[in-house]
Amino acid sequence: MNNRTLLDPNNYVKIQQMKETYLTGDSIETFLLTVWGELKDVQKKHGPGFIPGDSALLVLDMQRYFLDPSSHAYIPSAAAILPGILGLIRAYNARDLPVIFSQHSNSSQTAGMMGRWWKDLIDPESPAFRLHPDLEGCDGTILLKTQYDAFHQTALEGHLRDFHVTQVVVTGVMTHLCCETTARSAFMRGFGVFFPIDGTATYNREFHLATLRNLAHGFACLETVGGLLAALEAMDAG
């Protein structure tokens, strides 16, 4: 039985109808300018700001399940954020800073409420479980997770403490589900959270903007991939 047959047909149709390609390689700059304009009065700045040497890069669920156009869970805008994420990965690798990739999978024993909510399981034996081909050769720690929250019953917090990390950069998919939940969880554990506007993607623009508004108000500092890369380069200069 494949993943699609596990979905309720009505729910499947609704999910497909809510999808839109709101980010493309050509539209990301316009999206950034628009979002900064909308959220400039919401964003709160606290603490010392982004300190690259104290940070880890989290790359959440960039799996074929979400990035392969043949998958029912395909995110049309995910391809647009891939180059930026790859740029961040290379920058972190070059400076020996921690990169952690999450891979989501479920069994009937571990799915919990997600099993009821989605009626869909990601089989770790399926090709859809694998990271996008462009990410498979990248250096980093692989973290398996079963819930939206990458901290839930995983070794993530332990890894971050071992790396003496105090800040996290959250990238990947989906903006309003795993990325937002993990960002909130990181905040609750005392980590400074930095959330690049063009470093996550989800099914549509409204979901994406809702997360940015919520996080900017109480949980995370919004950034851009370009701004984070510039800070990493500045780190080398002293």
Secondary structure, 3 states (H helix, E strand, C coil): CCHHHHCCHHHHHHHHHHCCCCCCCCCHHHHHHHHHHHHCCCCCCCCCCCCHHHEEEEEECCEHHHHCCCCCCCCCCHHHHHHHHHHHHHHHHHCCCCEEEEEECCCCCCCCHHHHHHCCCCCCCCHHHCECCCCCCCCCEEEEECCCCCCCCCCHHHHHHHCCCCEEEEEEECHHHHHHHHHHHHHHCCCEEEEECCCEECCCHHHHHHHHHHHHHHCCEEECHHHHHHHHHHHHHC
